[in-house]
């Protein structure tokens, strides 16, 4: 995975890189020529299995209204009932404005770390089956390669089944 774009690094990507460095997380970030917005697009761009793609999905606690981040394998759809049992409350899917306000990033480019608002984070245990995974790095065409165990630790994530 090599960056195919010689342009200067976008500010959002630099923010993710800084968050990774601050957390002691080793990542490789690349700016891709095409969008990596969907799991399928990202897997094609990275030449990896769709299961290696990390979807950073922001939910909101139905009662607490607090943001909750789920780091989900690209192969999986979130079972909100199963996740609610782990979290202790039902989940709502917030609108794009809420997501941007709490993360500092637009949907499609939300990284697993470096958000404006600290939030409880849960990592899909299916990601741990891979030696490396690929996550958004701040923009819809920026992607970072990272070890999933190291990512879980850096994000202070609770590891759980989400599907």
DSSP file (Angstrom, degrees, kcal/mol; ACC not computed):
  #  RESIDUE AA STRUCTURE BP1 BP2  ACC     N-H-->O    O-->H-N    N-H-->O    O-->H-N    TCO  KAPPA ALPHA  PHI   PSI    X-CA   Y-CA   Z-CA
    1    1 A X              0   0    0      0, 0.0     2,-0.4     0, 0.0   144,-0.1   0.000 360.0 360.0 360.0 107.6    0.0    0.0    0.0
    2    2 A X        -     0   0    0     28,-0.1     2,-0.2    29,-0.0    28,-0.1  -0.938 360.0-100.5-121.2 145.3    1.8    3.1   -1.2
    3    3 A X        -     0   0    0     -2,-0.4    29,-0.2    26,-0.2    27,-0.0  -0.451  28.1-166.9 -64.4 129.0    0.4    6.6   -1.4
    4    4 A X        +     0   0    0     27,-1.8     2,-0.5    -2,-0.2    -1,-0.1   0.294  66.3  76.4 -99.9   8.8   -0.6    7.3   -5.0
    5    5 A X        -     0   0    0     26,-0.5    26,-0.2     2,-0.1    -1,-0.1  -0.961  55.9-166.4-128.2 115.2   -1.0   11.1   -4.5
    6    6 A X        +     0   0    0     -2,-0.5     3,-0.1     3,-0.0    -1,-0.1   0.423  54.4 118.5 -79.9   3.9    2.0   13.4   -4.2
    7    7 A X  S    S-     0   0    0      1,-0.1    -2,-0.1    24,-0.1     3,-0.1  -0.208  79.6 -83.2 -64.3 158.3   -0.2   16.3   -2.9
    8    8 A X        -     0   0    0      1,-0.1     2,-0.2     0, 0.0    -1,-0.1  -0.289  57.5 -91.5 -59.7 150.7    0.4   17.7    0.6
    9    9 A X        -     0   0    0     -3,-0.1    -1,-0.1     1,-0.1     5,-0.0  -0.463  44.6-114.1 -67.8 128.8   -1.2   15.7    3.4
   10   10 A X     >  -     0   0    0     -2,-0.2     4,-2.2     1,-0.1     3,-0.3  -0.260  23.2-115.2 -60.5 151.9   -4.7   16.9    4.3
   11   11 A X  H  > S+     0   0    0      1,-0.2     4,-2.1     2,-0.2     5,-0.1   0.871 115.7  54.9 -56.9 -41.0   -5.1   18.4    7.8
   12   12 A X  H  > S+     0   0    0      1,-0.2     4,-1.7     2,-0.2    -1,-0.2   0.880 108.9  48.2 -62.7 -37.2   -7.5   15.6    8.8
   13   13 A X  H  > S+     0   0    0     -3,-0.3     4,-2.7     2,-0.2    -2,-0.2   0.904 109.6  51.8 -69.7 -41.2   -4.9   13.0    7.9
   14   14 A X  H  X S+     0   0    0     -4,-2.2     4,-2.4     1,-0.2    -2,-0.2   0.872 107.5  54.1 -61.5 -36.4   -2.2   14.9    9.8
   15   15 A X  H  X S+     0   0    0     -4,-2.1     4,-2.1     2,-0.2    -1,-0.2   0.906 110.1  46.2 -63.6 -42.1   -4.5   14.9   12.8
   16   16 A X  H  X S+     0   0    0     -4,-1.7     4,-2.5   121,-0.3    -2,-0.2   0.919 111.5  51.5 -66.2 -44.1   -4.9   11.1   12.6
   17   17 A X  H  X S+     0   0    0     -4,-2.7     4,-2.4     1,-0.2    -2,-0.2   0.915 110.9  48.8 -59.0 -43.1   -1.1   10.7   12.2
   18   18 A X  H  X S+     0   0    0     -4,-2.4     4,-2.5     2,-0.2    -1,-0.2   0.888 110.1  50.7 -64.2 -40.0   -0.6   12.8   15.3
   19   19 A X  H  X S+     0   0    0     -4,-2.1     4,-1.6     2,-0.2    -2,-0.2   0.894 110.6  49.6 -65.2 -39.6   -3.1   10.9   17.3
   20   20 A X  H  <>S+     0   0    0     -4,-2.5     5,-3.1     2,-0.2     4,-0.4   0.926 112.0  47.8 -64.2 -44.8   -1.4    7.6   16.3
   21   21 A X  H ><5S+     0   0    0     -4,-2.4     3,-1.3     1,-0.2    -2,-0.2   0.918 110.4  51.8 -62.7 -43.2    2.0    9.0   17.3
   22   22 A X  H 3<5S+     0   0    0     -4,-2.5    -1,-0.2     1,-0.3    -2,-0.2   0.826 112.0  47.1 -63.3 -31.2    0.7   10.2   20.6
   23   23 A X  T 3<5S-     0   0    0     -4,-1.6    -1,-0.3    -5,-0.2    -2,-0.2   0.458 113.9-117.4 -88.6  -1.3   -0.8    6.8   21.3
   24   24 A X  T < 5 +     0   0    0     -3,-1.3     2,-0.6    -4,-0.4    -3,-0.2   0.786  63.5 152.5  70.2  26.0    2.5    5.0   20.3
   25   25 A X      < -     0   0    0     -5,-3.1     2,-0.6    -6,-0.2    -1,-0.2  -0.805  41.6-140.0 -97.3 121.7    0.5    3.3   17.5
   26   26 A X        +     0   0    0     -2,-0.6   121,-0.5    -3,-0.1     2,-0.3  -0.705  35.1 163.1 -82.2 119.7    2.5    2.3   14.4
   27   27 A X        -     0   0    0     -2,-0.6     2,-0.5   119,-0.1   119,-0.2  -0.935  34.9-144.4-133.5 156.0    0.5    3.0   11.3
   28   28 A X  E     -A  145   0A   0    117,-1.7   117,-2.8    -2,-0.3     2,-0.4  -0.992  23.8-163.2-118.3 120.5    1.2    3.4    7.6
   29   29 A X  E     -A  144   0A   0     -2,-0.5     2,-0.4   115,-0.2   115,-0.2  -0.869   9.0-179.1-109.1 136.2   -1.1    6.0    6.0
   30   30 A X  E     -A  143   0A   0    113,-2.8   113,-2.6    -2,-0.4     2,-0.7  -0.990  24.3-139.4-132.7 142.7   -1.7    6.3    2.3
   31   31 A X  E     -A  142   0A   0     -2,-0.4   -27,-1.8   111,-0.2   -26,-0.5  -0.910  29.2-149.3 -97.3 117.9   -3.8    8.7    0.2
   32   32 A X        -     0   0    0    109,-3.5     4,-0.1    -2,-0.7   -29,-0.1  -0.558  17.0-127.6 -90.6 152.5   -5.5    6.7   -2.5
   33   33 A X  S    S+     0   0    0     -2,-0.2     2,-0.3    12,-0.1    -1,-0.1   0.782  93.9  38.8 -69.5 -25.2   -6.4    8.1   -5.9
   34   34 A X  S    S-     0   0    0    107,-0.1    -2,-0.2     1,-0.1    11,-0.0  -0.763 103.0 -76.3-120.8 167.1  -10.0    6.9   -5.5
   35   35 A X        -     0   0    0     -2,-0.3   106,-0.3     1,-0.1     3,-0.1  -0.295  26.5-171.2 -62.6 142.9  -12.5    6.8   -2.7
   36   36 A X        +     0   0    0    104,-3.9     6,-0.2    72,-0.2   105,-0.1  -0.121  47.7 126.3-117.8  30.9  -12.1    4.2    0.0
   37   37 A X        +     0   0    0    103,-0.1     2,-0.2     4,-0.1    -1,-0.1   0.842  63.5  49.7 -62.7 -39.8  -15.5    5.2    1.5
   38   38 A X  S  > S-     0   0    0     -3,-0.1     4,-2.6     1,-0.1     5,-0.2  -0.647  88.3-116.9-100.2 160.3  -17.0    1.7    1.4
   39   39 A X  H  > S+     0   0    0     -2,-0.2     4,-2.5     1,-0.2     5,-0.2   0.893 117.0  50.1 -59.2 -40.6  -15.5   -1.5    2.7
   40   40 A X  H  > S+     0   0    0      2,-0.2     4,-2.2     1,-0.2    -1,-0.2   0.915 111.4  47.4 -66.9 -43.4  -15.5   -3.0   -0.8
   41   41 A X  H  > S+     0   0    0      2,-0.2     4,-2.4     1,-0.2    -2,-0.2   0.921 113.6  48.5 -62.2 -43.6  -13.8    0.1   -2.3
   42   42 A X  H  X S+     0   0    0     -4,-2.6     4,-2.2    -6,-0.2    -2,-0.2   0.910 110.7  50.0 -64.8 -43.4  -11.2    0.1    0.5
   43   43 A X  H  X>S+     0   0    0     -4,-2.5     5,-1.9     1,-0.2     4,-1.5   0.907 112.0  48.2 -63.0 -41.5  -10.5   -3.6    0.1
   44   44 A X  H  <5S+     0   0    0     -4,-2.2    -1,-0.2     1,-0.2    -2,-0.2   0.916 112.8  48.3 -64.1 -42.6  -10.0   -3.2   -3.7
   45   45 A X  H  <5S+     0   0    0     -4,-2.4    -2,-0.2     1,-0.2    -1,-0.2   0.853 118.6  39.6 -66.2 -35.2   -7.7   -0.2   -3.2
   46   46 A X  H  <5S-     0   0    0     -4,-2.2    -1,-0.2    -5,-0.2    -2,-0.2   0.603 103.9-126.2 -90.5 -13.4   -5.6   -2.0   -0.6
   47   47 A X  T  <5 +     0   0    0     -4,-1.5     2,-0.2     1,-0.2    -3,-0.2   0.896  69.3 120.1  67.3  39.9   -5.6   -5.4   -2.2
   48   48 A X  S   <S-     0   0    0     -5,-1.9    -1,-0.2    -6,-0.2     2,-0.2  -0.737  72.0 -80.1-127.9 175.5   -6.9   -7.1    0.9
   49   49 A X    >   -     0   0    0     -2,-0.2     3,-2.0     1,-0.1     4,-0.3  -0.524  38.6-122.9 -73.4 143.1   -9.9   -9.1    2.1
   50   50 A X  G >  S+     0   0    0      1,-0.3     3,-1.4    -2,-0.2    24,-0.5   0.780 111.1  67.3 -60.4 -25.6  -13.0   -7.1    2.9
   51   51 A X  G 3  S+     0   0    0     23,-0.3    -1,-0.3     1,-0.2    23,-0.2   0.719  91.7  62.2 -65.5 -20.6  -12.8   -8.5    6.4
   52   52 A X  G <  S+     0   0    0     -3,-2.0    82,-2.7    21,-0.1     2,-0.4   0.523  81.8 100.3 -82.7  -5.9   -9.6   -6.6    7.0
   53   53 A X  E <   -b  134   0A   0     -3,-1.4    21,-2.0    -4,-0.3     2,-0.7  -0.673  67.6-142.7 -83.8 132.2  -11.4   -3.3    6.6
   54   54 A X  E     -bC 135  73A   0     80,-3.1     2,-0.6    -2,-0.4    82,-0.6  -0.852   8.6-157.8 -96.3 116.4  -12.2   -1.4    9.8
   55   55 A X  E     - C   0  72A   0     17,-3.5    17,-2.8    -2,-0.7     2,-0.9  -0.858   6.6-151.9 -91.6 120.9  -15.6    0.4    9.7
   56   56 A X  E     - C   0  71A   0     -2,-0.6     2,-0.5    54,-0.3    52,-0.2  -0.825  21.9-177.0 -94.5 101.7  -15.6    3.1   12.3
   57   57 A X  E     - C   0  70A   0     13,-3.0    13,-3.0    -2,-0.9     2,-0.5  -0.885  14.6-152.2-110.0 124.3  -19.3    3.4   13.1
   58   58 A X  E     + C   0  69A   0     -2,-0.5    36,-0.4    11,-0.2     2,-0.2  -0.828  19.8 171.6 -97.9 126.8  -20.6    6.0   15.6
   59   59 A X  E     - C   0  68A   0      9,-3.2     9,-2.6    -2,-0.5     2,-0.4  -0.687  24.0-131.3-117.4 175.9  -23.8    5.2   17.5
   60   60 A X  E     -DC  92  67A   0     32,-2.4    32,-3.0     7,-0.2     7,-0.2  -0.999  25.6-110.2-132.3 135.5  -25.5    7.1   20.3
   61   61 A X  E  >  -D   91   0A   0      5,-2.7     4,-1.9    -2,-0.4    30,-0.2  -0.448  24.6-137.5 -62.3 130.2  -26.7    5.6   23.5
   62   62 A X  T  4 S+     0   0    0     28,-3.0    -1,-0.1    -2,-0.2    29,-0.1   0.875  99.0  22.8 -60.5 -39.6  -30.5    5.7   23.5
   63   63 A X  T  4 S+     0   0    0     27,-0.4    -1,-0.2     1,-0.1    -2,-0.1   0.884 130.3  40.3 -93.4 -46.8  -30.8    6.8   27.1
   64   64 A X  T  4 S-     0   0    0      2,-0.1    -2,-0.2     1,-0.1     3,-0.1   0.753  86.9-146.3 -76.4 -24.4  -27.4    8.4   27.8
   65   65 A X     <  +     0   0    0     -4,-1.9     2,-0.2     1,-0.2    -3,-0.1   0.591  50.2 142.0  65.9  11.8  -27.2   10.1   24.4
   66   66 A X        -     0   0    0      1,-0.1    -5,-2.7    -6,-0.1    -1,-0.2  -0.555  57.6-105.4 -83.2 148.9  -23.4    9.6   24.6
   67   67 A X  E     -C   60   0A   0     -7,-0.2    53,-0.8    -2,-0.2     2,-0.4  -0.470  33.6-167.0 -73.0 144.5  -21.4    8.7   21.5
   68   68 A X  E     -Ce  59 120A   0     -9,-2.6    -9,-3.2    51,-0.2     2,-0.5  -0.999   7.9-149.0-134.4 128.5  -20.3    5.1   21.1
   69   69 A X  E     -Ce  58 121A   0     51,-3.0    53,-2.5    -2,-0.4     2,-0.5  -0.869   8.3-167.4-104.5 127.0  -17.7    4.0   18.6
   70   70 A X  E     -Ce  57 122A   0    -13,-3.0   -13,-3.0    -2,-0.5     2,-0.8  -0.963   8.8-156.6-111.9 125.0  -17.8    0.5   17.1
   71   71 A X  E     -Ce  56 123A   0     51,-3.3    53,-3.3    -2,-0.5     2,-0.4  -0.892  28.1-176.2-101.0 107.0  -14.8   -0.7   15.1
   72   72 A X  E     -C   55   0A   0    -17,-2.8   -17,-3.5    -2,-0.8     2,-0.1  -0.842  30.2-110.3-118.2 138.2  -16.3   -3.3   12.9
   73   73 A X  E >   -C   54   0A   0     -2,-0.4     3,-1.9   -19,-0.2   -19,-0.2  -0.389  32.3-121.2 -60.1 139.5  -14.9   -5.8   10.3
   74   74 A X  T 3  S+     0   0    0    -21,-2.0   -23,-0.3   -24,-0.5    -1,-0.1   0.681 111.6  59.7 -57.6 -19.8  -15.9   -4.9    6.8
   75   75 A X  T 3  S+     0   0    0    -22,-0.2    -1,-0.3   -24,-0.2     2,-0.3   0.702  96.7  78.4 -78.3 -21.1  -17.6   -8.3    6.5
   76   76 A X    <   -     0   0    0     -3,-1.9     2,-0.4   -25,-0.1    -4,-0.1  -0.619  61.0-151.2-103.8 149.5  -19.9   -7.7    9.4
   77   77 A X        -     0   0    0     -2,-0.3     2,-0.2    86,-0.1    -4,-0.1  -0.932  39.2-106.5-106.9 138.5  -23.2   -5.9   10.0
   78   78 A X        -     0   0    0     -2,-0.4     2,-1.0     1,-0.1    85,-0.2  -0.456  18.2-148.0 -69.7 129.2  -23.7   -4.7   13.5
   79   79 A X     >  -     0   0    0     83,-3.8     4,-2.5    -2,-0.2     5,-0.2  -0.851  14.5-167.5 -92.4  98.1  -26.2   -6.7   15.6
   80   80 A X  H  > S+     0   0    0     -2,-1.0     4,-2.3     1,-0.2    -1,-0.2   0.786  83.0  55.0 -65.1 -27.7  -27.4   -3.7   17.7
   81   81 A X  H  > S+     0   0    0      2,-0.2     4,-1.6     1,-0.2    -1,-0.2   0.927 110.3  45.8 -69.1 -43.7  -29.3   -6.0   20.1
   82   82 A X  H  > S+     0   0    0      1,-0.2     4,-1.2     2,-0.2    -2,-0.2   0.927 116.0  45.7 -63.5 -45.5  -26.1   -8.0   20.8
   83   83 A X  H  X S+     0   0    0     -4,-2.5     4,-2.8    79,-0.3     3,-0.3   0.888 108.1  56.9 -67.0 -38.9  -24.0   -4.9   21.2
   84   84 A X  H  X>S+     0   0    0     -4,-2.3     4,-3.0     1,-0.2     5,-0.7   0.865 102.7  55.8 -60.0 -35.6  -26.6   -3.2   23.4
   85   85 A X  H  <5S+     0   0    0     -4,-1.6    -1,-0.2     2,-0.2    -2,-0.2   0.864 111.9  43.0 -65.0 -34.6  -26.4   -6.2   25.8
   86   86 A X  H  <5S+     0   0    0     -4,-1.2    -2,-0.2    -3,-0.3    -1,-0.2   0.913 119.3  42.3 -74.2 -44.8  -22.6   -5.6   26.1
   87   87 A X  H  <5S-     0   0    0     -4,-2.8    -2,-0.2     2,-0.2    -3,-0.2   0.841 106.3-123.9 -74.4 -34.3  -22.9   -1.8   26.4
   88   88 A X  T  <5S+     0   0    0     -4,-3.0     2,-0.3    -5,-0.3    -3,-0.2   0.537  79.9  60.2 100.1   8.3  -25.8   -1.8   28.7
   89   89 A X  S   <S-     0   0    0     -5,-0.7    -1,-0.2    -6,-0.2    -2,-0.2  -0.981  86.5 -93.3-159.4 157.5  -28.2    0.3   26.7
   90   90 A X        -     0   0    0     -2,-0.3   -28,-3.0    -3,-0.1   -27,-0.4  -0.268  42.1-125.7 -67.8 158.9  -29.9    0.4   23.3
   91   91 A X  E     -D   61   0A   0    -30,-0.2     2,-0.3   -29,-0.1   -30,-0.2  -0.855  16.3-161.8-112.1 143.5  -28.3    2.2   20.4
   92   92 A X  E     -D   60   0A   0    -32,-3.0   -32,-2.4    -2,-0.4     2,-0.8  -0.886  23.3-125.7-113.5 152.4  -29.5    4.9   18.1
   93   93 A X        -     0   0    0     -2,-0.3   -34,-0.1   -34,-0.2   -32,-0.0  -0.882  32.9-149.5 -97.0 109.7  -28.0    5.8   14.8
   94   94 A X        -     0   0    0     -2,-0.8   -36,-0.1   -36,-0.4     2,-0.1  -0.217  18.1 -99.6 -76.6 168.2  -27.2    9.5   14.9
   95   95 A X     >  -     0   0    0      1,-0.1     4,-2.0     4,-0.0     3,-0.3  -0.313  37.6 -98.8 -81.3 171.3  -27.3   11.9   11.9
   96   96 A X  H  > S+     0   0    0      1,-0.2     4,-2.6     2,-0.2     5,-0.2   0.810 120.7  58.6 -61.9 -32.6  -24.2   13.0   10.1
   97   97 A X  H  > S+     0   0    0      2,-0.2     4,-2.3     1,-0.2    -1,-0.2   0.915 107.2  46.5 -65.2 -42.4  -24.0   16.3   12.0
   98   98 A X  H  > S+     0   0    0     -3,-0.3     4,-2.2     2,-0.2     5,-0.3   0.933 112.5  50.7 -62.6 -46.0  -23.8   14.5   15.3
   99   99 A X  H  X S+     0   0    0     -4,-2.0     4,-2.2     1,-0.2     5,-0.4   0.926 112.7  45.2 -59.4 -46.8  -21.1   12.2   14.0
  100  100 A X  H  X S+     0   0    0     -4,-2.6     4,-2.4     1,-0.2    -1,-0.2   0.891 111.3  54.0 -65.1 -39.0  -19.0   15.1   12.6
  101  101 A X  H  < S+     0   0    0     -4,-2.3    -1,-0.2    -5,-0.2    -2,-0.2   0.888 116.2  36.7 -64.2 -39.3  -19.5   17.1   15.9
  102  102 A X  H  < S+     0   0    0     -4,-2.2    15,-2.3    -5,-0.1    -1,-0.2   0.790 129.0  31.4 -87.0 -27.3  -18.2   14.3   18.1
  103  103 A X  H  < S-     0   0    0     -4,-2.2    13,-0.9    -5,-0.3    -3,-0.2   0.818  90.4-133.1 -97.3 -34.3  -15.5   12.9   15.8
  104  104 A X  S  < S+     0   0    0     -4,-2.4     2,-0.3    -5,-0.4    -4,-0.2   0.523  76.1  94.2  88.1   7.6  -14.3   15.9   13.9
  105  105 A X  S    S-     0   0    0     -6,-0.4    -1,-0.3    -5,-0.1    -2,-0.2  -0.933  76.4-112.8-133.1 153.8  -14.5   13.9   10.7
  106  106 A X    >   -     0   0    0     32,-0.4     3,-2.1    -2,-0.3     4,-0.3  -0.556  47.6 -89.5 -81.0 149.5  -17.0   13.4    7.9
  107  107 A X  T 3  S+     0   0    0      1,-0.3    -1,-0.1    -2,-0.2    33,-0.1  -0.340 117.2  39.6 -56.1 136.9  -18.7   10.0    7.5
  108  108 A X  T 3  S+     0   0    0    -52,-0.2    -1,-0.3   -71,-0.1   -72,-0.2   0.129 117.0  52.1 103.1 -18.0  -16.5    7.9    5.1
  109  109 A X  S <  S+     0   0    0     -3,-2.1    29,-1.6    29,-0.2     2,-0.4   0.243  70.5 135.9-129.6  11.1  -13.3    9.2    6.6
  110  110 A X        -     0   0    0     -4,-0.3    26,-0.4   -54,-0.2   -54,-0.3  -0.476  41.8-150.8 -69.8 119.7  -13.8    8.5   10.3
  111  111 A X        -     0   0    0     -2,-0.4    26,-0.2     2,-0.2    -6,-0.1  -0.376  22.6-116.8 -82.7 167.7  -10.6    7.0   11.8
  112  112 A X  S    S+     0   0    0     24,-0.5     2,-0.3    -2,-0.1     3,-0.1   0.580  96.7  27.6 -80.0  -8.8  -10.6    4.6   14.8
  113  113 A X  S    S+     0   0    0      1,-0.1    -2,-0.2   -10,-0.0   -93,-0.1  -0.887  91.9  57.7-140.8 168.8   -8.6    7.2   16.9
  114  114 A X        +     0   0    0     -2,-0.3     2,-0.1     1,-0.2    -1,-0.1   0.830  63.7 162.8  81.0  33.7   -8.1   10.9   17.1
  115  115 A X        -     0   0    0     -3,-0.1   -12,-0.2     1,-0.1   -11,-0.2  -0.472  47.4-126.3 -86.7 157.9  -11.6   12.1   17.7
  116  116 A X  S    S+     0   0    0    -13,-0.9     2,-0.5     1,-0.2   -13,-0.2   0.822  99.9  43.1 -68.5 -31.8  -12.7   15.5   19.1
  117  117 A X  S    S-     0   0    0    -15,-2.3    -1,-0.2     2,-0.0    -2,-0.1  -0.965  89.0-122.9-118.5 126.1  -14.8   13.9   21.8
  118  118 A X        +     0   0    0     -2,-0.5     2,-0.3    -4,-0.1   -51,-0.2  -0.418  40.7 177.2 -62.1 141.1  -13.6   10.9   23.8
  119  119 A X        -     0   0    0     -2,-0.1   -51,-0.2   -53,-0.1     2,-0.1  -0.996  38.0 -92.3-147.4 152.7  -16.0    8.0   23.5
  120  120 A X  E     -e   68   0A   0    -53,-0.8   -51,-3.0    -2,-0.3     2,-0.4  -0.419  47.5-156.5 -60.6 135.2  -16.5    4.4   24.6
  121  121 A X  E     -e   69   0A   0     35,-0.4    37,-2.4   -53,-0.2     2,-0.4  -0.958  14.1-169.5-126.1 137.7  -15.0    2.2   21.9
  122  122 A X  E     -ef  70 158A   0    -53,-2.5   -51,-3.3    -2,-0.4     2,-0.5  -0.992  10.7-151.8-127.4 129.7  -15.7   -1.4   21.1
  123  123 A X  E     -ef  71 159A   0     35,-2.4    37,-2.5    -2,-0.4     2,-0.3  -0.897  21.1-120.5-108.6 127.8  -13.6   -3.5   18.6
  124  124 A X  E >   - f   0 160A   0    -53,-3.3     3,-1.9    -2,-0.5     4,-0.4  -0.479  17.7-141.9 -62.0 120.0  -15.1   -6.4   16.6
  125  125 A X  G >  S+     0   0    0     35,-1.9     3,-1.1    -2,-0.3     4,-0.2   0.711  95.3  74.7 -63.1 -19.0  -13.1   -9.5   17.6
  126  126 A X  G >  S+     0   0    0     34,-0.3     3,-1.2     1,-0.2    -1,-0.3   0.798  87.1  62.9 -62.8 -26.1  -13.3  -10.7   14.0
  127  127 A X  G X  S+     0   0    0     -3,-1.9     3,-1.6     1,-0.2    -1,-0.2   0.794  89.3  68.6 -66.7 -27.3  -10.6   -8.0   13.2
  128  128 A X  G <  S+     0   0    0     -3,-1.1    -1,-0.2    -4,-0.4    -2,-0.2   0.579  81.9  74.8 -71.7  -8.2   -8.2   -9.8   15.5
  129  129 A X  G <  S+     0   0    0     -3,-1.2     2,-0.3    -4,-0.2    -1,-0.3   0.605  88.9  72.5 -76.2 -11.6   -7.9  -12.7   13.1
  130  130 A X  S <  S-     0   0    0     -3,-1.6    18,-0.4    -4,-0.1     3,-0.1  -0.797  74.7-141.0-107.8 146.2   -5.8  -10.6   10.8
  131  131 A X  S    S+     0   0    0     -2,-0.3     2,-0.3     1,-0.2    18,-0.1   0.773  92.8  16.3 -73.1 -24.6   -2.2   -9.5   11.2
  132  132 A X        -     0   0    0     15,-0.2     2,-0.3    16,-0.1    15,-0.2  -0.996  67.3-168.9-147.1 147.9   -3.0   -6.2    9.8
  133  133 A X  E     - G   0 146A   0     13,-3.0    13,-2.4    -2,-0.3     2,-0.4  -0.854  18.1-129.0-131.0 167.3   -6.2   -4.2    9.1
  134  134 A X  E     +bG  53 145A   0    -82,-2.7   -80,-3.1    -2,-0.3     2,-0.3  -0.978  26.9 176.1-126.1 126.5   -7.0   -1.1    7.2
  135  135 A X  E     -bG  54 144A   0      9,-2.5     9,-3.2    -2,-0.4   -24,-0.1  -0.875  39.0 -88.6-127.5 157.3   -9.0    1.9    8.6
  136  136 A X  E     - G   0 143A   0    -82,-0.6   -24,-0.5   -26,-0.4     7,-0.3  -0.319  31.4-155.8 -60.1 148.3  -10.0    5.3    7.4
  137  137 A X        -     0   0    0      5,-1.9  -121,-0.3     2,-0.6  -120,-0.2  -0.170  61.3 -63.7-126.1  39.6   -7.4    7.9    8.2
  138  138 A X  S    S+     0   0    0    -29,-1.6   -32,-0.4     4,-0.2     2,-0.3   0.073 115.2  54.0 110.8 -25.4   -9.4   11.2    8.2
  139  139 A X  S >  S-     0   0    0      3,-0.2     3,-1.5   -31,-0.1    -2,-0.6  -0.913  89.6-103.2-136.0 163.7  -10.7   11.5    4.6
  140  140 A X  T 3  S+     0   0    0     -2,-0.3  -104,-3.9     1,-0.3  -103,-0.1   0.609 121.9  38.6 -65.8  -9.7  -12.7    9.3    2.3
  141  141 A X  T 3  S+     0   0    0   -106,-0.3  -109,-3.5  -105,-0.1     2,-0.4   0.260  96.1  93.2-122.6  12.9   -9.6    8.4    0.3
  142  142 A X  E <   +A   31   0A   0     -3,-1.5    -5,-1.9  -111,-0.2     2,-0.4  -0.898  50.8 177.7-106.4 135.8   -7.0    8.2    3.2
  143  143 A X  E     -AG  30 136A   0   -113,-2.6  -113,-2.8    -2,-0.4     2,-0.4  -0.984  14.1-154.6-138.1 146.3   -6.4    4.8    4.7
  144  144 A X  E     -AG  29 135A   0     -9,-3.2    -9,-2.5    -2,-0.4     2,-0.4  -0.961   9.4-143.2-124.5 142.6   -4.1    3.5    7.4
  145  145 A X  E     +AG  28 134A   0   -117,-2.8  -117,-1.7    -2,-0.4     2,-0.3  -0.855  34.2 157.9-100.2 135.8   -2.7    0.0    7.9
  146  146 A X  E     - G   0 133A   0    -13,-2.4   -13,-3.0    -2,-0.4     2,-0.4  -0.988  47.8 -99.7-155.1 154.5   -2.3   -1.1   11.5
  147  147 A X     >  -     0   0    0   -121,-0.5     4,-2.3    -2,-0.3   -15,-0.2  -0.684  33.1-139.6 -75.5 129.6   -2.1   -4.2   13.7
  148  148 A X  H  > S+     0   0    0    -18,-0.4     4,-2.5    -2,-0.4     5,-0.1   0.853  99.8  51.7 -65.8 -34.0   -5.6   -4.8   15.1
  149  149 A X  H  > S+     0   0    0      2,-0.2     4,-2.0     1,-0.2    -1,-0.2   0.917 112.2  46.3 -66.0 -42.0   -4.4   -5.8   18.6
  150  150 A X  H  > S+     0   0    0      2,-0.2     4,-2.7     1,-0.2    -2,-0.2   0.880 112.1  51.8 -66.4 -38.0   -2.3   -2.6   18.8
  151  151 A X  H  X S+     0   0    0     -4,-2.3     4,-2.5     2,-0.2    -2,-0.2   0.928 107.6  52.2 -62.9 -45.1   -5.2   -0.6   17.5
  152  152 A X  H  <>S+     0   0    0     -4,-2.5     5,-2.6     1,-0.2     4,-0.3   0.920 112.6  45.3 -57.1 -45.2   -7.5   -2.1   20.2
  153  153 A X  H ><5S+     0   0    0     -4,-2.0     3,-1.2     1,-0.2    -1,-0.2   0.934 113.4  48.8 -64.9 -46.8   -5.0   -1.1   22.9
  154  154 A X  H 3<5S+     0   0    0     -4,-2.7    -2,-0.2     1,-0.3    -1,-0.2   0.842 114.3  46.0 -63.6 -33.9   -4.5    2.4   21.6
  155  155 A X  T 3<5S-     0   0    0     -4,-2.5    -1,-0.3    -5,-0.2    -2,-0.2   0.457 105.9-128.7 -86.6  -0.9   -8.2    3.0   21.3
  156  156 A X  T < 5 +     0   0    0     -3,-1.2   -35,-0.4    -4,-0.3    -3,-0.2   0.911  49.7 176.2  50.9  45.0   -8.8    1.6   24.8
  157  157 A X      < -     0   0    0     -5,-2.6     2,-0.6    -6,-0.2   -35,-0.3  -0.483  36.8-129.7 -85.4 148.5  -11.4   -0.6   23.1
  158  158 A X  E     -f  122   0A   0    -37,-2.4   -35,-2.4    -2,-0.2     2,-0.5  -0.864  29.3-133.4 -88.7 126.0  -13.5   -3.4   24.6
  159  159 A X  E     +f  123   0A   0     -2,-0.6     2,-0.3   -37,-0.2   -35,-0.2  -0.722  44.4 142.9 -87.3 127.8  -13.1   -6.4   22.4
  160  160 A X  E     -f  124   0A   0    -37,-2.5   -35,-1.9    -2,-0.5     2,-0.4  -0.976  54.4 -92.8-156.5 162.5  -16.5   -8.0   21.6
  161  161 A X        +     0   0    0     -2,-0.3   -37,-0.1   -37,-0.2   -38,-0.0  -0.686  34.7 177.2 -78.0 135.0  -18.6   -9.8   18.9
  162  162 A X              0   0    0     -2,-0.4   -83,-3.8   -84,-0.0   -79,-0.3   0.544 360.0 360.0-115.5 -13.4  -20.7   -7.3   17.0
  163  163 A X              0   0    0    -85,-0.2   -86,-0.1   -81,-0.1   -83,-0.1   0.396 360.0 360.0-111.4 360.0  -22.4   -9.5   14.5
